[in-house]
Amino acid sequence: MNHRDIIKLRRRRSQKGFILIMVVAAVLILAIIGLGLLKISYGARLRAVRIQNVASAKLAAEAGYEKAIHWMSEQEDLLGTMAPLPGRNDRGSSAVKAISVEDGISFASSNANYAISFEDFSDSQAMYKIISRGHCGREGHWVIEALVTQAVTGWDIGRTRVPAGSHMLNEIPAFFMKDDIIEMPLHINCHGWPVDYIWPEDGDADIRLLGKTALTHRVSMGESRYRSWGRDKDKYARIIGRFKGGIFFDQPNSKISGPASRSSIEKRVQRFEHDTKSAFNFSKRTGNQPRISPVIPAVDERVNVPAVQLEFYLKSNTGMVRVTNNCTVTTLPGGKFDYVRDFDSSSHAYKPSLVYGYHYARSYNRSVTYDGPIAGSYVSQKITLPSGKVAETEKGGHIFVDGNVIVGGAVQSIGDQWQINIKLVPGFTKWYPSKLKGRLTVVATGNIWVVSPLEYDGPQFSETASDGNLVKRAPLSDNDNVLHLFSQHGTVKIIDPRLSRYLPRQSYQPIKYTDQEGAQLEYQPVAAKGFGGSYFYRILPSSMVVQAAITCGGGSWGMENLGSSSRRFDKEATLILAGAIVEPVQGAVLHGAGGYKRNYYFDERFLNGILSCNMGLQSKYIVAPGGWSDRDYQEYALLSE
C-alpha cells in the first residue's frame, strides 16, 4: 500500500468519525430539545392545573360570599345578631361587644370558608365585612373581601292589596293611578296569593297600572318573571316598557311581611328601646319610668286609649319637641280600609283599627313631660369590635312609646309657613314655626297619628303647578334634618280631622273630661284652623306635606276613615310625601270623592345612613361603594402584612 492509499484510508476513517460525532451531537441536541419540550409541556400542564385550581378557588370564594350574604338575609335582626344586647340600659349609648360568624361550603374538588363581622358605622348605617377564602389543591387560593350594607328601598310593600275586611278574601286591588307621581324605587314581596295578578296581564305579581301609568324608578320584586306553566310564560312581555327605571325579579323579600316579620320587627324595637334614654322611654314595662294612662272603658261606640303627643317647633332657631304624656284619645270605628294585621288569630288575617277622633290632655303642670331641644333625646349606638375599637353612630334622637303617638297639633297657615300653637303656661299660648329641626326616630308599639302638616327645617326644593298648587316639597341633600316614624303593631296614618270639627258640646264630646284616675283632662284641638272663624273647625290643607320615613309593622300608611260618609275632599287635593314607606299591605289614600292623590318622592339622603338608628327591614345586602376586592391569597397576605 503506497503512501497515497494510506492517505485516502485515513481520510475515509476521519470522515466516518466526523459523521459519528455529528450523529451523536444531533442525538444529544434532539434529546435536549425533547427534554426541554417535555419540561415545557409539564410546566404548561402545571400552569394549566394551577390556573384551573385558581379559577375553581375563585368560584368557591364567590360561592362562600353568596352563602354569607344568604345567611345575613335570613337573620331576623342582623345587627342584633352581630352585636347582642346586654341587660337593660337606662342611660343609653352603652357599647355592646360584636361577634363574628364563621362557616364554609364544600364542592367536589374545592371548598371555601368565610367569616362575617360587624365592621363600622357609616353615619348611622351599619357596615359588615365578609372575608371568603376559596381553596382548590395546593396552589389554588383566592380571597374575596367585601364591605356590605343593608339595601335601602323607597317603598317596600308586602302586598299591593288593600284590606277591606278581616279575611284576605276581603282585600281589594290597589292601583297606581295615572295622575299619581311615584318618584321612588319600589319593592314588592313575593307571597304567592293566587288572586294577585298584573293588570291587564294574568300572572302572580300584583302591580296594577291604571291606564298608561309608567313607573319611572327601579322596581324589584320577589317573584320570577316567568310562569312555570302555559304557552306564554313571560308574564311581563307586553308591559315591560312601562317600567322606565327597570325591573328586577327574584329579589329577597323585605321582612315587613312573611313568617319572620313579627319577630324581626319586635327585635328591632327591643334594641331601640334599650338604647333610648329613660327620660324619653314611655314604657309600661319599666317601673321607674313615666307611664302612659291606662285604657279607659269604652263609652258608646268610642274607645278611649292612652297616647303621647309630640309637637315639633322652632324656638330661637333651635329644634324643639314638646312631649305631652297621659293623653287620652277617644277613638271611633274606622272606615272601609282601617284594618291592621291580626297576628294572634288563626282564622283572621286582619282586625279593625280604631281611628283618631279627638283627644284630651291633663293640665300643663301634669301632662308636659318634656319641652326642650330635640338634641336632648340624642344617643349614639356603640359597638366594641374584637380589636377593642369602638364604632359609634352619629348622634340622633330616640323616643319610645309603649302605646300610641300623636304627631303634631293645632296649626295655622301664616303666609307660606305653618305655625303651631304651644301652651306656655295655663291659659297662655304662643305660635311658633311648625318645623322639625334635628334627627329623630319615634317608635311606638301602637298607632302613630299624623294630625297636621309635617315638614323639616333647612334647605328645601319646592315646585308649584301653573294653578299655584304645591306639587313637590322635599329636603335638599345638604339638609341635615330627618324623622323616622316606626309603628310596631299599628299603622301610621293621617287623621280625618272632620270627625270632630266643631267646638265640643257636652252632649257629644265635653270640653273637660275626668279619667278613671280622677285627673281632669281638657279637649285638645289638632289639625289646621278652618275658615269661618271657628278655631275648632278642623281641616287639612289641600296640599298635605309629610316629610318622614314611614314604617308600619301592623298596618299601612295612608288616610284614616276613607270610605266613610264623613270624609269628603276636593279631588285636586294632593298628599306630598318626601321620604320612604315600608308597609305589609298597601294603604289607601283615595276612595271615590274622598282623599288625596299621591305625589311621593324618595329622600335619597337615606342611602347615606342619615336615619338615626338601624331599623331597616330589607333582606338584601349590597356592596358599599369601593367595598369590594378580590385577589390571589399570596398577594392578599402580602397586602395584609
C-alpha positions in Angstrom: 0.0 0.0 0.0 1.6 3.1 -1.1 1.6 6.4 0.6 -1.3 7.7 -1.4 -3.6 4.9 -0.5 -2.7 5.3 3.2 -3.8 9.0 3.0 -7.1 8.1 1.3 -7.8 5.5 4.0 -7.1 8.0 6.7 -9.4 10.4 5.1 -12.2 7.9 4.9 -11.8 7.0 8.6 -11.7 10.7 9.6 -15.0 11.3 7.7 -16.6 8.3 9.4 -15.5 9.6 12.8 -16.8 13.1 12.0 -20.2 11.7 10.8 -20.3 9.7 14.1 -19.6 12.7 16.1 -22.3 14.7 14.2 -24.8 11.9 14.7 -24.0 11.8 18.4 -24.3 15.6 18.6 -27.5 15.5 16.8 -28.9 12.8 19.1 -27.8 14.9 22.1 -29.4 18.0 20.7 -32.6 16.2 19.9 -32.5 14.7 23.4 -32.0 18.1 25.0 -34.8 19.6 22.8 -37.0 16.7 23.7 -36.3 17.1 27.4 -36.9 20.8 27.0 -40.2 20.2 25.3 -41.2 17.7 27.9 -40.3 20.2 30.6 -42.2 23.0 28.8 -45.2 20.6 28.4 -45.0 19.6 32.0 -44.7 23.3 33.1 -47.6 24.2 30.8 -49.6 21.4 32.3 -48.7 22.6 35.8 -49.7 26.2 34.9 -52.9 24.9 33.4 -53.7 22.9 36.5 -52.8 26.0 38.7 -54.9 28.3 36.5 -57.7 25.8 36.8 -57.3 25.4 40.5 -57.2 29.2 41.0 -60.3 29.6 38.9 -62.0 26.9 41.0 -60.8 28.6 44.1 -62.2 31.9 42.9 -65.5 30.3 42.1 -65.5 28.7 45.6 -64.7 32.0 47.2 -67.6 33.6 45.3 -69.9 30.8 46.4 -68.7 31.4 50.0 -69.5 35.1 49.7 -73.0 34.3 48.3 -73.7 31.9 51.1 -72.6 34.6 53.6 -75.0 37.0 52.0 -77.8 34.4 52.1 -77.1 33.8 55.8 -77.2 37.6 56.5 -80.5 37.9 54.7 -82.1 35.2 56.8 -81.4 36.9 60.1 -84.4 38.4 61.8 -82.2 41.3 63.0 -78.7 41.2 61.7 -77.3 44.0 63.9 -78.8 42.3 66.9 -77.2 39.0 65.9 -73.8 40.5 65.4 -73.9 42.7 68.5 -76.1 41.0 71.1 -77.5 43.4 73.7 -76.6 43.2 77.4 -79.1 43.8 80.1 -81.4 46.8 80.3 -79.6 50.1 79.8 -81.3 53.2 81.4 -78.6 55.7 80.2 -78.5 54.9 76.5 -75.3 54.9 74.5 -73.7 51.8 76.1 -71.2 49.8 74.0 -72.0 46.2 73.2 -69.5 43.7 72.0 -69.5 42.5 68.4 -69.1 38.9 67.5 -68.1 37.2 64.2 -69.7 34.3 62.4 -67.7 31.7 60.5 -68.8 28.8 58.2 -67.9 27.1 55.0 -69.0 25.4 51.8 -67.6 22.4 50.1 -67.6 21.1 46.5 -66.1 18.0 44.8 -62.6 19.4 44.4 -62.7 22.8 46.1 -64.0 24.5 49.2 -64.4 27.9 50.9 -64.5 29.2 54.4 -66.0 32.6 55.2 -66.3 35.0 58.1 -68.9 37.7 58.7 -68.2 40.5 61.2 -69.5 43.9 62.1 -67.1 46.5 60.7 -68.2 50.1 61.5 -70.9 52.7 61.1 -71.2 55.0 58.1 -73.1 57.9 59.7 -75.8 55.7 61.3 -75.7 52.8 58.8 -74.2 49.5 59.9 -71.4 48.2 57.7 -70.4 44.5 57.7 -67.3 42.8 56.4 -67.3 39.4 54.6 -64.0 37.6 54.0 -64.3 34.5 51.9 -61.3 32.3 51.1 -61.6 29.7 48.3 -59.2 26.7 48.1 -58.5 24.1 45.4 -55.5 21.9 45.5 -52.1 23.1 46.8 -51.9 26.2 44.7 -55.4 27.3 44.1 -56.2 30.0 46.7 -58.4 33.1 46.3 -59.7 35.7 48.7 -62.7 38.0 48.5 -63.1 40.8 50.9 -66.3 42.8 50.8 -67.8 45.6 52.8 -71.6 45.3 52.6 -74.6 47.2 54.0 -78.3 46.8 54.1 -80.1 47.9 50.9 -82.5 50.8 51.0 -85.7 51.0 49.0 -88.0 53.9 48.7 -91.3 52.0 49.0 -91.4 48.4 50.4 -94.8 46.7 50.1 -95.6 43.2 51.3 -98.9 43.1 49.4 -100.2 45.7 46.9 -103.7 44.9 48.0 -105.8 47.0 50.5 -107.5 45.2 53.4 -111.3 45.8 53.5 -112.3 43.2 56.0 -111.0 40.5 58.4 -110.1 37.9 55.7 -107.6 38.1 52.8 -110.6 37.4 50.6 -111.9 40.8 51.6 -108.9 42.6 50.1 -109.4 44.8 47.2 -106.9 45.7 44.4 -104.6 48.7 44.9 -104.0 50.8 41.8 -101.2 53.1 40.7 -103.3 55.9 39.2 -102.2 57.7 36.1 -102.3 61.1 37.9 -100.0 59.8 40.7 -96.4 60.8 40.9 -94.3 58.0 42.3 -90.7 59.1 42.1 -89.2 56.5 44.4 -87.8 52.9 44.0 -90.4 50.2 44.6 -90.1 46.7 46.1 -92.9 44.2 46.3 -92.6 40.9 48.2 -93.4 37.5 46.6 -96.3 36.0 48.6 -97.9 33.5 46.2 -101.5 34.6 46.8 -103.5 33.1 43.9 -105.7 36.1 43.1 -102.8 38.5 42.6 -102.0 39.5 39.0 -100.6 42.3 37.0 -103.2 44.3 35.2 -104.1 43.7 32.4 -101.9 40.6 32.2 -102.5 37.4 34.3 -99.7 36.3 36.5 -98.5 36.1 40.1 -97.5 39.7 40.6 -99.9 42.3 41.9 -98.9 45.6 40.4 -101.9 47.3 38.8 -101.1 50.1 36.5 -104.2 52.1 35.6 -104.4 53.4 32.0 -100.9 54.1 30.7 -99.3 54.6 34.1 -95.5 54.2 34.0 -93.1 53.7 36.9 -90.1 55.9 36.4 -87.8 54.4 39.2 -86.4 51.0 39.8 -88.9 48.2 40.6 -87.9 45.0 42.3 -90.0 42.0 43.4 -89.6 38.6 45.0 -91.3 36.7 42.2 -90.0 35.4 38.9 -90.7 36.9 35.6 -91.9 33.6 34.1 -94.7 31.2 34.8 -93.9 27.5 35.2 -97.0 26.6 33.1 -98.7 27.7 29.8 -97.5 28.7 26.4 -96.7 32.4 27.0 -94.6 32.0 30.1 -93.3 35.6 30.1 -95.8 37.4 32.3 -94.3 40.9 31.6 -93.7 40.8 27.9 -96.4 43.2 26.9 -95.9 45.8 29.6 -92.2 45.6 30.3 -91.9 49.0 28.7 -93.9 50.7 31.4 -91.1 50.1 33.9 -88.9 53.0 32.9 -86.5 52.6 35.7 -86.0 48.9 35.1 -87.5 45.9 36.8 -85.6 43.2 38.8 -87.0 39.8 39.6 -86.3 37.1 42.2 -85.1 39.6 44.8 -85.1 38.8 48.6 -88.3 39.7 50.4 -88.4 42.5 52.8 -89.1 41.4 56.4 -92.2 43.7 56.6 -94.2 40.6 55.7 -93.8 36.8 55.9 -93.4 34.3 58.8 -90.5 36.1 60.4 -91.9 39.6 60.2 -93.4 39.8 63.7 -90.2 38.6 65.4 -88.0 40.6 63.2 -89.8 43.8 64.0 -90.0 43.0 67.7 -86.3 42.5 67.9 -85.6 45.8 66.3 -88.0 47.6 68.7 -86.4 45.9 71.7 -82.9 47.1 70.5 -84.3 50.6 70.0 -85.9 50.7 73.4 -82.7 49.5 75.0 -80.7 52.5 73.6 -83.4 55.1 74.4 -82.7 57.4 77.3 -85.0 56.8 80.3 -86.5 60.3 80.1 -87.8 59.6 76.6 -88.8 56.0 77.2 -92.5 55.8 77.9 -92.8 52.2 78.7 -95.3 50.2 80.8 -92.6 47.6 81.3 -90.2 49.7 83.4 -91.5 50.7 86.8 -89.1 53.7 87.3 -90.1 55.5 84.1 -93.1 57.6 83.2 -96.2 55.6 82.5 -98.9 56.3 79.9 -102.5 56.3 81.1 -104.4 53.0 81.4 -107.0 52.2 78.8 -110.4 53.7 79.8 -113.5 51.6 79.3 -115.5 52.2 76.1 -118.3 54.8 76.0 -120.9 54.0 73.4 -119.0 53.4 70.2 -116.0 55.3 71.3 -113.0 53.6 72.9 -110.5 55.7 74.9 -106.9 54.8 74.6 -103.7 56.3 76.1 -101.2 58.2 73.9 -98.2 60.5 74.0 -98.3 63.7 71.9 -95.2 65.1 70.1 -95.2 68.7 68.8 -92.2 70.0 66.8 -91.4 73.7 66.6 -88.6 76.2 66.2 -87.6 78.5 69.1 -84.8 80.9 68.5 -83.7 78.7 65.6 -83.4 75.7 67.9 -85.3 72.5 67.1 -87.8 71.8 69.9 -90.1 69.0 70.8 -92.9 69.1 73.4 -93.8 65.7 74.8 -97.2 65.6 76.4 -97.7 62.4 78.3 -101.0 61.0 79.7 -103.2 62.0 76.8 -106.4 60.1 76.3 -107.5 59.6 72.7 -111.2 59.0 72.0 -111.2 56.6 69.0 -114.1 55.8 66.8 -114.8 52.9 64.4 -112.8 53.3 61.3 -113.8 53.4 57.7 -113.8 50.8 55.0 -110.0 50.3 54.9 -109.0 50.7 58.6 -107.5 47.3 59.4 -104.3 46.0 60.9 -102.7 42.6 60.9 -104.1 40.1 63.4 -101.0 38.1 64.5 -102.9 36.2 67.2 -105.7 34.8 65.1 -105.6 31.6 63.1 -108.8 32.4 61.2 -108.5 36.1 60.5 -105.7 37.9 58.7 -106.8 41.4 59.9 -108.7 43.1 62.7 -110.3 46.5 62.8 -108.2 49.5 63.7 -109.8 52.3 65.7 -109.2 55.7 64.2 -108.4 59.1 65.9 -111.4 61.1 66.8 -110.2 63.7 69.3 -108.0 63.7 72.4 -107.7 65.1 75.9 -104.7 66.0 77.9 -104.1 66.9 81.6 -103.3 70.4 82.7 -100.0 71.9 81.8 -98.2 71.1 85.0 -99.1 67.4 84.9 -99.1 66.5 81.3 -96.0 68.0 79.7 -93.1 65.6 80.4 -90.5 67.4 78.3 -90.4 70.7 76.4 -86.9 71.3 75.1 -84.4 70.7 72.3 -84.7 67.6 70.3 -81.0 67.2 70.9 -81.9 66.4 74.5 -83.0 62.9 73.3 -79.8 62.2 71.3 -77.9 59.0 71.9 -75.2 57.1 70.0 -75.3 53.4 69.3 -71.9 52.0 70.2 -70.3 48.6 69.3 -67.0 47.4 70.6 -65.0 45.4 68.0 -62.8 42.5 68.9 -59.8 44.7 68.3 -61.0 47.0 71.1 -62.0 49.8 68.7 -65.4 51.3 69.5 -67.7 52.0 66.5 -70.2 54.7 67.0 -73.1 56.1 65.1 -73.8 59.8 64.5 -75.9 61.1 67.4 -79.7 61.0 66.9 -82.9 61.3 68.9 -84.8 58.4 70.3 -88.3 58.5 71.6 -90.0 55.2 72.5 -93.7 54.9 73.5 -95.3 51.6 74.5 -98.7 52.7 73.2 -100.0 55.3 70.7 -98.4 58.6 69.5 -100.0 61.8 68.2 -97.6 63.8 65.9 -98.5 67.4 65.5 -101.1 69.7 67.0 -103.2 72.8 66.3 -101.7 74.8 63.4 -102.5 77.7 61.2 -101.0 79.0 58.0 -99.3 82.3 58.1 -98.1 83.2 54.6 -96.4 80.0 53.3 -95.4 78.9 56.7 -97.3 76.7 59.2 -97.3 77.9 62.8 -98.1 75.6 65.8 -100.0 76.7 69.0 -97.9 75.9 72.1 -99.3 76.4 75.6 -96.6 78.0 77.7 -98.5 78.2 81.0 -102.1 77.5 81.8 -104.3 80.0 79.9 -101.5 81.4 77.7 -100.4 80.2 74.3 -98.0 81.3 71.6 -97.5 80.5 67.9 -94.1 79.0 66.8 -92.9 77.8 63.3 -94.1 74.3 63.0 -91.0 72.5 61.7 -88.7 69.7 62.7 -85.0 70.5 63.2 -82.8 67.7 64.2 -82.5 63.9 63.8 -85.2 61.9 65.4 -86.7 58.4 65.4 -90.1 57.7 67.1 -91.0 54.1 67.8 -94.5 53.3 69.1 -96.0 49.9 69.8 -99.4 51.2 68.8 -100.7 53.6 66.2 -99.0 56.8 65.1 -101.4 59.6 64.1 -100.2 62.5 62.0 -102.6 65.3 62.8 -101.0 68.3 61.0 -98.5 69.0 58.2 -95.0 67.7 59.0 -92.0 69.5 57.4 -88.3 69.8 58.1 -86.4 73.0 58.7 -83.5 73.7 56.4 -82.9 73.8 52.6 -85.9 72.6 50.6 -86.9 72.2 47.0 -90.4 73.3 46.2 -92.4 73.1 43.0 -95.8 74.5 42.2 -98.2 73.9 39.3 -99.5 76.5 36.9 -102.6 76.9 39.1 -100.4 77.8 42.1 -101.0 74.5 44.0 -97.9 72.9 45.6 -96.7 69.8 43.7 -93.4 69.0 45.5 -91.6 69.9 48.6 -88.5 67.8 49.5 -85.3 68.3 51.6 -82.2 69.1 49.6 -79.1 66.9 50.0 -77.4 69.3 52.5 -80.5 69.3 54.8 -79.4 67.5 58.0 -82.9 67.1 59.5 -84.8 63.8 59.4 -87.7 62.0 61.1 -88.5 58.3 61.2 -91.9 57.1 62.4 -92.0 53.4 63.2 -95.2 51.6 64.4 -94.7 48.1 65.7 -98.2 46.7 65.8 -100.3 49.5 64.3 -100.5 52.0 61.5 -99.0 55.4 60.6 -101.9 57.4 59.2 -103.2 60.9 58.6 -106.3 61.5 60.7 -109.7 62.6 59.4 -110.0 66.0 61.1 -113.7 66.3 60.4 -114.7 63.6 62.8 -114.7 66.3 65.4 -114.7 69.6 63.7 -116.7 71.9 65.9 -116.4 73.3 69.4 -117.0 70.3 71.7 -120.6 70.1 73.1 -121.4 68.4 76.4 -123.9 66.0 74.6 -121.2 64.9 72.1 -117.8 65.5 73.5 -117.2 67.5 76.7 -114.6 70.2 76.8 -113.3 68.7 80.1 -113.1 65.0 80.9 -112.2 63.2 84.2 -110.4 59.9 83.7 -110.8 56.9 86.0 -107.7 58.1 88.0 -109.6 61.2 88.9 -107.5 63.5 86.8 -109.2 66.3 84.9 -108.3 66.4 81.2 -109.1 69.1 78.6 -110.1 68.8 74.9 -107.0 69.5 72.7 -107.7 70.7 69.2 -105.4 69.5 66.4 -105.1 70.0 62.6 -105.5 73.4 60.9 -107.7 76.3 61.8 -110.6 76.3 59.4 -112.4 79.0 57.6 -115.3 80.9 59.1 -113.6 82.0 62.3 -114.3 78.8 64.4 -111.0 77.8 65.9 -112.2 74.2 66.4 -113.3 73.7 62.7 -110.5 71.3 61.8 -109.3 70.7 58.3 -106.2 69.5 56.5 -104.7 71.6 53.6 -105.3 70.7 50.0 -101.6 70.1 49.6 -100.7 68.0 52.7 -96.9 67.7 53.1 -95.4 64.9 55.2 -91.6 64.6 55.3 -90.6 61.4 57.1 -89.6 57.8 56.7 -92.7 55.7 57.5 -92.6 52.1 58.8 -95.9 50.3 59.6 -95.4 47.0 61.3 -99.1 46.1 61.7 -101.0 48.0 59.1 -100.3 50.6 56.4 -99.6 54.2 55.6 -102.4 56.3 54.3 -105.6 58.1 55.3 -108.0 57.2 58.1 -111.7 56.9 57.7 -111.7 56.7 53.9 -115.0 55.2 52.5 -116.9 56.8 55.4 -119.6 59.4 54.8 -117.7 61.9 56.9 -114.7 62.0 54.6 -115.0 64.5 51.7 -112.2 66.2 49.9 -111.7 68.1 46.7 -110.4 65.8 44.0 -107.5 68.2 43.5 -106.2 67.5 47.0 -102.6 66.2 47.0 -100.7 64.2 49.5 -97.0 65.1 49.2 -94.7 62.6 50.9 -90.9 63.2 50.8 -89.3 60.2 52.4 -89.8 56.4 52.3 -92.6 53.9 53.1 -92.4 50.3 54.4 -95.8 48.6 54.9 -97.1 45.0 54.9 -100.2 45.9 52.9 -100.8 48.9 50.7 -102.7 51.7 52.3 -105.5 53.7 50.7 -105.3 57.5 50.3 -108.1 58.0 47.8 -111.6 56.4 47.6 -114.4 57.8 45.5 -114.6 61.6 46.1 -112.6 61.5 49.3 -108.9 61.5 50.0 -105.7 62.6 48.2 -103.9 61.8 45.0 -100.3 60.7 45.7 -97.1 62.7 45.0 -94.4 60.5 46.5 -90.7 61.4 46.4 -87.8 59.3 47.6 -85.5 61.0 50.1 -82.1 59.9 48.7 -80.3 61.0 51.8 -81.5 57.7 53.4 -78.9 56.0 51.1 -76.1 57.7 53.1 -77.3 56.4 56.5 -78.9 59.7 57.8 -81.6 57.9 59.8 -80.8 57.9 63.4 -81.0 54.2 64.1 -80.8 50.8 62.3 -84.5 49.9 61.9 -84.4 48.8 58.2 -86.3 45.6 57.2 -84.8 44.9 53.8 -83.3 41.4 53.5 -81.0 42.4 50.7 -77.4 43.4 51.4 -75.3 45.2 48.8 -71.6 46.1 48.4 -70.8 49.5 49.7 -69.1 51.9 47.2 -65.5 50.9 46.9 -66.1 48.0 49.2 -65.1 45.0 47.0 -61.6 43.5 46.5 -60.6 40.0 45.4 -57.1 38.7 44.7 -54.8 35.7 44.9 -54.2 34.6 48.5 -50.4 35.3 48.4 -51.0 38.9 47.2 -53.7 39.3 49.8 -51.3 38.0 52.5 -48.6 40.5 51.4 -51.0 43.4 51.5 -52.3 42.3 54.9 -48.8 42.4 56.3 
